[in-house]
Amino acid sequence: MRTKKSLHALAVVTACGLALAACAPSTAGGAAGSGEDDAPIDIGIIYSESGALAAYGAAYKQGFEAGLDYATDGTGEVDGRELNITYVDDAGDPEKGVSAAKDLIGKGYEILGGTVVSGVALAIAEQAEQNKVLYVSGPAAVDTLTGINHYTFRSGRQSLQDVATAGTFVDPDGADVVVYAQDNAFGQGNLAAVEAVLGAQGANVSSVLVPEDATEFTPFSKKVLNADPDLVFVAWAGGTSGAMWEGLDQQGVLDATTVVTGLGDVSTYGAYGDAAAKVEFLSHYFAGAAGTDTEQAMIDGVEAAGGTPDLFTPDGFAAAQMIVHAVAEGGDDVDGMVSALEGYEFEGPKGDMTVRASDHALIQPMYQASLVADGDAWVPQLVETVDAEAVAPAEAG
C-alpha cells in the first residue's frame, strides 16, 4: 500500500468549473477507472492535519490506517491491486476541502474519504454528486449529510444518534427536558435536534441559551434549577466549559436532576473537575467500550503505530472497511461500489454496523458512560451499550 501526502490542496483551474468529471482524465497513474486489472486503486483522504480539529483528524487517520491493514489482511491490496492512498490537509476549511476534492478528482480519483468538519463534508459531498465519485465521509456529524445524494456515505455517527442516546437516560414521554447550551449555531443546532428527536417522543423541551461571551454562569445555572427538569442536556464547547460545569455544580443542578452531555476525546476527561462524578455521559466511543475482537484489532493496530485510540478512531477504521468492501465488490465501477455499500452489514470496531440502503445512514451501537477517578486522572467506564436500532435516526427524505 503506497501513501503520499499533499499539505496544501491545489485548486484545479479548468473550463469544466465545478463538474470535473466530464474532462477528468480516464487514467492517472493507474487510477481507479483505468480498466487495468492490476492497476493501483487511487483513494484520496481529506482530513484535518492542521487547524482547530487536528487532534480529531489524527485519530481518524490512525484509525483509517489500522482499518486498511485489518481489512486487507496486511497486504494493502484488494484482489491483487495496490491501494494508493493520498492524504490531503483541509485545515478545517471548506474552501481547502473543495480544492482538495477537485484536485483529486481531476487526477482521476474516484474514491474520496474523510473530514471531521461538517462544512467540509457537505462541500465534498456536492463534488461527489457532480462528478459521480464515491465519498465516504468521516466523523462530521451534520445530519443533512445523510441522504444528501447517491454517492455519499458516512463512517461515523450523526447528531441525531447522539440526541437519541441522551434520551435513553430517562423515559422521554412526558419528561421535562432543558437544553443548556451556548447561543450560537452549535447550541441552536443541538436544541433543534433535541426538539426533533425527544420532542417527537413526547418530551416537553425548553432551553437556557447562554451568550457565547458569558463568563459568569450563576444566573443561567439558577434558571436551569428553577425549571425543575427531569433531564438537562448540555451542549457546550470551548474554553469556558470548566466554569460552566462549576456553575451548575455550585447551584445544585447536578445533585437535583439527571444531567447528560457528550463524552469528548481523551484530552477533555479532566475538564469537568469535581462535577465529573455527577454527570451522565452519552458516548460515541472510548477505548474499550465495545469489547469485541474487531475493536481490539483496531486498538492493537493504532498502538503498534505509536498512536492512542480516541473518540474518532473507529470512524477511520470503519471507513477503511467500507472502502475495501466497495472496491472488492464494485471494482472500477462507481455505481457498483455504491450498490455494494447499500445495505452492507459488517462487524466494525463498535460492533455490528449497517449501512442503511435508503439514505446511507450508518446504524451503529452507542454508549452510556461515566467518568471515574483513577488516581489523579478520570477514566471512562461503560454503563450500558445502547442498541443500534434504538437510536437509529429517522430515514432522511
C-alpha positions in Angstrom: 0.0 0.0 0.0 1.5 3.3 -1.1 0.7 6.6 0.6 1.6 10.1 -0.3 0.6 13.4 1.3 -0.3 16.8 0.0 -0.1 19.5 2.7 -2.0 22.1 0.6 -4.6 21.1 -2.0 -4.1 22.9 -5.3 -7.1 24.4 -6.9 -7.8 23.0 -10.3 -8.2 25.6 -13.0 -10.3 24.2 -15.7 -13.0 25.1 -18.1 -15.2 22.4 -16.5 -15.9 24.6 -13.5 -17.4 22.6 -10.6 -18.2 19.5 -12.5 -14.8 18.0 -13.3 -15.9 14.5 -14.3 -16.5 15.4 -17.9 -13.0 16.5 -18.5 -11.2 14.4 -15.9 -8.6 12.1 -17.4 -9.7 8.5 -17.5 -6.3 7.3 -16.3 -3.9 8.9 -13.8 -1.0 6.7 -12.9 -3.2 3.6 -12.7 -6.2 5.4 -11.1 -9.4 3.5 -10.4 -11.4 3.5 -13.6 -8.4 2.8 -15.8 -9.6 -0.7 -16.7 -6.2 -2.3 -16.0 -6.7 -5.4 -14.0 -3.6 -4.9 -11.9 -3.7 -1.0 -11.8 -3.5 0.6 -8.4 -6.7 1.9 -6.8 -6.3 5.6 -6.0 -8.0 6.8 -2.8 -8.0 10.4 -1.6 -8.4 11.0 2.1 -9.2 14.7 3.0 -8.8 15.4 6.7 -7.7 18.0 9.3 -4.0 17.5 9.7 -3.8 21.1 10.9 -6.3 23.6 12.3 -8.5 23.6 15.4 -9.6 20.0 15.0 -6.2 18.5 14.1 -6.4 16.1 17.1 -9.7 14.7 15.7 -8.1 14.4 12.3 -5.1 12.5 13.7 -7.4 10.0 15.4 -9.4 9.5 12.2 -6.2 8.9 10.2 -4.8 6.5 12.7 -8.0 4.5 12.6 -8.1 4.5 8.8 -4.6 3.2 8.5 -5.3 0.4 11.1 -8.5 -0.4 9.3 -6.8 -0.7 5.9 -4.3 -3.1 7.4 -7.1 -5.1 9.0 -9.4 -5.2 6.0 -6.7 -6.2 3.6 -5.0 -8.7 5.9 -1.9 -6.6 6.0 -1.4 -6.6 2.2 -2.6 -3.1 1.4 -4.2 -4.7 -1.7 -7.7 -5.7 -2.9 -7.7 -8.6 -5.4 -4.1 -8.1 -6.1 -4.5 -4.3 -6.8 -2.5 -2.0 -4.6 -4.3 0.7 -2.7 -2.6 4.0 -3.3 -3.6 6.5 -0.5 -3.2 10.2 -0.8 -3.7 12.3 2.3 -4.6 16.0 1.9 -5.0 18.5 4.7 -8.2 20.5 4.7 -7.2 22.5 7.8 -10.9 22.5 8.7 -11.6 25.0 5.9 -14.4 24.1 3.4 -12.6 26.0 0.6 -9.5 24.0 1.1 -11.6 20.8 1.2 -13.3 21.6 -2.1 -9.9 22.5 -3.7 -8.6 19.1 -2.5 -11.6 17.2 -3.9 -11.3 19.0 -7.2 -7.6 18.3 -7.5 -8.0 14.6 -6.7 -11.0 14.2 -9.0 -9.1 16.0 -11.8 -6.3 13.4 -11.4 -8.7 10.6 -11.9 -9.5 9.6 -8.3 -12.9 8.0 -8.0 -12.9 7.3 -4.2 -12.7 10.0 -1.6 -13.0 9.8 2.2 -12.6 11.8 5.3 -13.0 15.1 7.2 -14.2 15.8 10.7 -15.7 19.1 9.8 -19.3 19.2 8.8 -19.0 22.2 6.5 -16.1 20.5 4.6 -18.1 17.2 4.4 -21.1 18.9 2.8 -18.9 20.7 0.3 -17.1 17.4 -0.7 -20.5 15.7 -0.9 -21.6 18.2 -3.5 -18.4 17.5 -5.5 -19.1 13.8 -5.3 -22.5 14.1 -6.7 -21.4 16.4 -9.5 -18.6 14.2 -10.5 -20.1 10.8 -9.8 -17.4 9.6 -7.4 -17.7 7.6 -4.2 -17.4 9.7 -1.0 -17.2 8.0 2.5 -17.3 10.9 4.9 -15.6 10.8 8.3 -16.6 12.0 11.8 -18.5 15.0 10.6 -21.9 14.7 12.4 -24.1 17.0 10.5 -27.4 15.3 9.9 -28.1 16.7 6.4 -25.2 14.6 5.1 -27.4 11.5 5.5 -29.4 11.0 2.3 -27.7 14.0 0.6 -27.0 12.1 -2.6 -26.4 8.8 -4.3 -22.7 8.8 -3.9 -22.2 10.0 -0.3 -21.9 7.6 2.7 -20.8 8.1 6.3 -18.4 6.1 8.5 -19.3 7.8 11.8 -22.4 8.7 13.8 -24.6 11.7 13.3 -26.1 14.3 15.7 -29.5 12.6 15.8 -27.9 9.5 17.2 -26.2 11.5 19.9 -29.5 13.0 21.0 -31.4 9.7 20.8 -28.8 8.3 23.1 -29.3 11.1 25.6 -33.0 10.2 25.6 -32.2 6.7 26.9 -31.3 8.1 30.3 -35.0 8.9 31.0 -38.3 8.0 29.6 -38.9 10.9 27.2 -42.7 10.6 27.2 -43.9 13.5 29.4 -40.5 14.3 30.6 -39.4 18.0 31.0 -36.1 18.4 29.2 -34.0 21.5 29.3 -31.2 22.1 26.7 -28.4 24.1 28.3 -26.2 25.4 25.6 -24.4 28.4 24.1 -26.5 30.8 22.0 -24.7 30.1 18.7 -25.1 27.8 15.7 -23.8 24.8 17.7 -26.1 25.3 20.6 -29.1 26.1 18.5 -28.5 23.1 16.3 -28.4 20.8 19.4 -31.7 22.4 20.6 -33.3 21.7 17.3 -32.1 18.1 17.3 -33.5 17.6 20.9 -36.8 19.1 19.8 -36.9 16.8 16.8 -35.9 13.6 18.5 -37.1 13.8 22.1 -39.9 16.1 21.4 -41.3 13.6 18.9 -41.1 11.0 21.7 -43.4 13.1 24.0 -40.8 15.3 25.9 -41.5 18.9 26.8 -38.4 20.6 25.5 -37.3 24.1 26.7 -33.9 25.8 26.7 -31.5 28.1 28.6 -29.2 29.5 25.9 -26.2 31.4 27.2 -24.4 34.2 25.3 -21.2 32.9 23.8 -19.1 35.6 25.5 -20.5 34.9 29.0 -18.0 34.3 31.8 -20.4 34.3 34.8 -22.8 31.3 34.8 -24.6 31.6 38.2 -27.8 33.3 36.8 -28.1 30.7 34.0 -27.5 27.8 36.3 -30.3 29.1 38.5 -32.6 29.3 35.6 -31.9 25.6 34.9 -32.5 24.7 38.5 -35.8 26.7 38.7 -37.1 24.9 35.7 -37.1 21.7 37.7 -36.4 19.4 34.7 -36.3 15.7 34.5 -33.3 15.8 32.2 -30.7 18.5 31.4 -28.9 18.1 28.0 -25.7 20.1 28.0 -24.2 21.1 24.6 -21.0 23.1 25.2 -17.7 23.8 23.5 -14.7 26.0 24.2 -12.6 27.4 27.0 -15.5 28.2 29.3 -16.5 24.6 29.8 -14.8 24.3 33.2 -16.5 27.4 34.6 -19.9 26.3 33.2 -19.7 22.9 34.9 -18.6 24.6 38.2 -21.6 26.9 38.0 -24.0 24.0 37.6 -22.5 22.1 40.4 -22.4 25.1 42.8 -26.1 25.8 42.2 -27.0 22.2 42.9 -28.2 21.3 39.4 -26.0 18.2 39.3 -27.5 16.9 42.5 -31.1 17.8 41.7 -31.6 16.0 38.3 -30.1 13.9 35.6 -27.6 15.9 33.6 -26.3 14.4 30.3 -23.7 15.5 27.9 -21.5 14.0 25.2 -18.2 12.4 26.3 -15.4 14.1 24.3 -11.9 12.9 23.4 -9.3 11.8 25.9 -7.9 15.3 26.4 -11.3 16.5 27.8 -11.8 13.9 30.5 -10.3 16.2 33.2 -12.2 19.3 32.1 -15.3 18.6 34.3 -13.4 18.9 37.6 -15.3 17.6 40.6 -18.5 17.6 38.5 -17.3 14.6 36.5 -18.7 12.1 39.0 -22.2 13.7 38.9 -22.6 13.9 35.1 -24.0 11.1 32.9 -22.3 10.8 29.5 -23.6 9.7 26.1 -20.7 8.3 24.1 -19.9 7.7 20.5 -16.8 5.8 21.5 -14.0 5.5 24.0 -11.3 2.8 24.1 -12.6 -0.5 25.4 -16.3 0.4 25.0 -17.2 -2.3 22.5 -15.1 -5.2 23.9 -15.1 -7.0 20.5 -12.3 -8.7 18.6 -12.5 -6.1 15.9 -12.2 -3.3 18.4 -9.1 -5.0 19.9 -7.6 -5.3 16.4 -8.1 -1.6 15.9 -6.6 -0.8 19.3 -3.6 -3.1 18.7 -3.0 -1.6 15.2 -3.2 2.0 16.4 -0.9 1.4 19.4 1.6 -0.5 17.3 1.9 2.5 15.1 2.5 4.7 18.1 -1.0 6.2 18.4 -3.7 6.3 21.0 -7.3 5.1 20.3 -9.6 8.0 20.8 -13.1 9.4 20.0 -12.9 9.3 16.2 -10.5 6.4 15.7 -13.4 4.0 14.8 -14.7 6.4 12.2 -11.4 6.0 10.3 -11.3 2.2 10.8 -14.9 1.8 9.6 -14.2 4.0 6.6 -11.4 1.7 5.5 -13.6 -1.4 6.0 -16.3 0.2 3.8 -13.9 1.3 1.1 -12.2 -2.1 0.9 -15.6 -3.8 0.6 -16.7 -1.3 -2.1 -13.6 -2.0 -4.2 -13.8 -5.7 -3.7 -17.4 -5.9 -4.9 -17.6 -2.9 -7.3 -14.2 -2.9 -8.9 -13.7 0.2 -11.0 -17.4 0.9 -11.4 -18.5 3.7 -9.0 -22.2 2.7 -9.2 -21.1 -0.9 -8.4 -19.3 0.4 -5.4 -22.3 2.3 -4.3 -24.5 -0.8 -4.7 -22.0 -2.8 -2.7 -22.2 -0.4 0.3 -26.0 0.0 0.3 -27.3 -2.4 2.9 -23.8 -3.6 3.8 -23.6 -5.3 7.2 -20.3 -5.7 8.9 -18.6 -6.0 12.3 -17.0 -2.7 12.8 -14.9 -1.5 15.8 -18.1 -0.6 17.7 -19.9 -3.9 17.0 -22.4 -4.8 14.3 -22.9 -1.9 11.9 -25.3 -1.5 8.9 -25.3 1.0 6.0 -28.9 1.7 5.6 -29.7 1.3 1.9 -32.4 4.1 1.7 -30.3 7.0 2.9 -26.8 5.7 3.7 -27.1 6.4 7.5 -24.6 4.2 9.4 -26.7 2.3 12.0 -24.4 1.5 15.0 -24.4 1.0 18.8 -23.9 4.0 21.1 -22.9 4.0 24.7 -23.8 5.3 28.2 -20.7 6.0 30.2 -19.4 7.6 33.4 -16.1 9.1 34.4 -14.4 7.5 37.5 -11.4 8.7 39.3 -8.2 6.8 38.8 -5.5 8.4 40.9 -5.2 12.0 39.6 -7.0 11.1 36.3 -10.5 10.5 35.2 -11.2 7.4 33.0 -14.4 6.4 31.2 -16.3 3.4 32.3 -19.1 1.7 30.3 -22.5 1.9 31.9 -24.6 0.4 29.1 -24.4 -0.3 25.4 -27.3 1.2 23.6 -28.8 -0.9 20.8 -28.1 0.4 17.3 -31.7 0.3 16.2 -32.9 2.0 19.4 -31.1 5.2 18.4 -31.3 4.9 14.6 -32.2 8.2 13.0 -35.4 8.6 11.1 -34.9 7.9 7.4 -33.9 11.0 5.5 -36.1 12.3 2.7 
